[in-house]
Structure formats: structure tokens, C-alpha cells
């Protein structure tokens, strides 16, 4: 039985040479970002796409999922949020191993695309895997504090709207600074006039980035 469940789209060419996994935000589900697969597939014909549901039902939206509780939203103790984040990272890392084995691919053929809370967990995992993944697109998130040292340095594209009312755009600059300090190849882009979402310019850059790292 799969660790996490969610939709999958086969490679358009019929031959899977790479894998992109979408990681949704707080209160959403795998379908929330899965529509991006349709936009990316023509540019990545040998790529399969997956979009797992986070491991927990969302405390404030039982129809959706969460990677971990958020204390200032659901009223949970901060300790529960910290432990939940650790648990989510471990679960996601195990899922990535499972997905790569099922697709018959190595870690260097995997890219992550995260949004908001999905960015937080995805980046935490990407920086601490034994075998580096090809790269990660980090939409509208922030750096998840973790005392464990980074063991991998995959390239990262950071994209954030300057009108984001959920996670202020300063999180982009903070994440870029943290990644630069680790020696990670990090590129940042601000989508003008965009709130907590993905704009066409951000998606275009994400497509170009994924084509490059999965080439």
C-alpha cells in the first residue's frame, strides 16, 4: 500500500525518464496542483507526474489535507507543529523513495514543485536526502527551520508574489539568503501584483527550470 495517495499522470511519450512530484499547500489536496501537469507535459514529454495528498486531514478544513498543523491557524501547541513538521518530512522522504522505485528512476531524475506548506516540507526533504534530487521549484513558501545539517544541494527556483497576503514576499528573500549561505544554486523571482498563488510568469520560469534540471 502506498505511503501517500494521490493522482498520477504517465509520461506523454510512453517512456518515463523523469518524475515531477507536486506538493500542495495547507488545506488543499493532490488535485490542487495536479492541473499543472497538463501545462508542463508538452514541454516534458518523458516525465511522469504525481501529486500526493499530505498525510493528515486538515484541522480547519476536513475536506483537505495538511503536511503538519499550524498553531496560529488551528490553535494547536507549537510543539505539535514542530513534531508534525518532522513527521511530515520523514513521511515525504519515504514516499519519494517509493515513487522512484516504482518509476524505475534514480534521485537525479526527480524534481519537486511545492506550493506554500508543500514548499516548506519539500525543501526540507530535498536539502537532507542522501542522494540529491535534480531540483526544486519553491512557490509561495518559506524556509522551514531545521537544526539538522544540509546533506544535498539541489538547484532551487524560488517564486513568490509581492502581494502575498498569507506568506509575505520577504520570505523569498530570507529563503534565498539561507540557500546562498549553504552554497545552493538558488534563483529567485518575484511575480508583481500576485497574491498567494501561481502566476503565468512563475509557471513559465518553472517550466524552463524543470526542462533544464531534468534534461
N, C-alpha and C positions, 0 to 999 in steps of 0.2 A: 504493500500500500504506500502511495506517495506521501512524503512528509508534508507537503503543501499541495493543495489542489488549485486548479485554475486553467484557463484556456491555453491551447497551443495551436500554432499555425505552422504547417510544414513549409520547407523551402520551396519557393516557386519553381525552381529549376528541377526539382525532384531529387537533387543531391545535396545533402546537408553538409556544408563545410564550415559553418559558424553558427553561433547561437546568440541571440539578444534576449535578455530577460528584463521585463518591465516590473518595477516595484512601486506600487501605488501608495497614495498618501493616507493619512488618518481618516477613518470612517468610510473609505471607499472599498473597492474590491478589484480583482484582477481585470475585470472588463473595463474599468475606468480608463486605463491606458492602452488596452489591447487594440483599440481602433487605430493607434499609431502604426501598427504592423502593416496595415493596408497602404499607408503612405510610404513606408520605408521599403516594402517588399520589392517594388520595381527597381530600386537602387541597390538592393542586397538580395539578388535572386537565389543565392546559395545559402541564405540564412534562414534558420527556423526561429520562431518567436514563441516565448512563453510569458505568461503573466499570472503568477501565483497569488492567491488570496493570502493576506497576512495570517499568522497563526491564531489570533484571538478575535472574538467578536468585539466590536467597538462598544465601549461602555456607554457612550452617549448616542450611538446610532446602531442598534442591534441588527439592522439590515446590512451593515457594513463591517469592516474588519479594522484592526489596529495591529501594528507591529509591537507596540508597548503602550501602557497607559500614559496619559499626560496629566500631571497633577493639577495644573492650573485650569484645565478644562473639565476633567471628570471628578475632581476633588480627592483623588487617591493620594496616599502619602508619597512624598518624594522618594522614599526608599523603594516603594513598589515600582516607580518609574525607572529608577536606576537598575533594579534587578530585572525588570521586564525588558529593558534595552539589551542587557547582557544575554538574556534568554533568546531574544529575537535574533541577535547576531549569530548565536550558535545554531539556531534552527535554520536560518538562511544559508549559512555556510554549508551545513549538511545537505540542504536542498540543492545547492549548486553542484556539489559532488554527485548527487543522484542524477541531476539533469544532464551533466556532462557524460556520465557513464551511459545513460540511456541514449544520448545522441551520438555516442562514439567519438567524442571530441576531447581535446586537451584544454586546459585552462586558458591557454593563449589564443583560443578561438572563441572565447566568451566575452561579451560586453554587457554591462548593466546600464539600464536607463531608469533612474529613480526620480520620484517627484515628492517633495516635502518630506514627510516622515520616511518614505521609501528611500529618499536620498540619504538621510541620516544613517539608516541601518545599512544600506548598500555600500556606502563609502567606508563605514567602519569595517565591514567584512572585506572589502576589496583591498584595504591597506594592511590587512593582517592575515591574508592567506599565505600558505607556504609556496604555492605556485601562482605567480602573478597572472591576473586576467589581462585581456587585451586592452581594456579601457572602460571608463565610466562616464556617462552623461549625468550631471547632477542638477536637476531642475528645482528651483524654489525651495532649497533646503538650508540646513546649517550643519556645521561640523559637530559631530557627537563626541563629547569629551570621553576619553578612554585612556587610562594610565598605561595600558599595555603598549609596548613599542610597535611601530610600523615595521612589518616584515616584507612588504611589497610596495612598489612604486609605479602602479599603472598610470598612464596618462588620464587626466580628468578634464572634462569640459564643464564649466560651471555657468549656468544660465539663470538669471533672476530678473523679475520685473521691478522697475523702480517705483511702482505704485502698489507693491505687495502690501496688503493690509494684515496679513497673517504672520508672515516672517519678513521683517523689514530687509530692504536690499543691503543693509550694512552686513548682513550675514554672508553675502557673496564675498565681500572684501575680507572679512575675517577668515573665511574658508580658504580663500586664495593665499592669504598670508601664512596660514598654518601649513598648507601644502607646499608652498615655496620653501618654508623653513625645513621641510622634510626632504627636499630635493625632488619633489614630484613635479612632473611636467603638467602644469595647470594653466588652462586658458579660461578667462572669464569674459562673459558678455552680458550686458545689461539691456533688456528689452524695454524701450521707452514707452511710458504710458500704460504698462501692463501690470495687472494685479497678480493675485495668486493663481497663476495659470501658465499655459504654454502658448506662446505667440508664434506666428508663421516664421519670423526671423530666427527664433530659437530652434524651431524644428528643422529649418534648413541647415543651420550650423550643426545640429545634432546628426543629421543625415550625412553631412560631409565628414564629420569626425568619425562616425561609425564605419563609413567606407574606407577611411584611411587606416584605422587601427585593425580592421578585420581583413584588409587586403592581403 
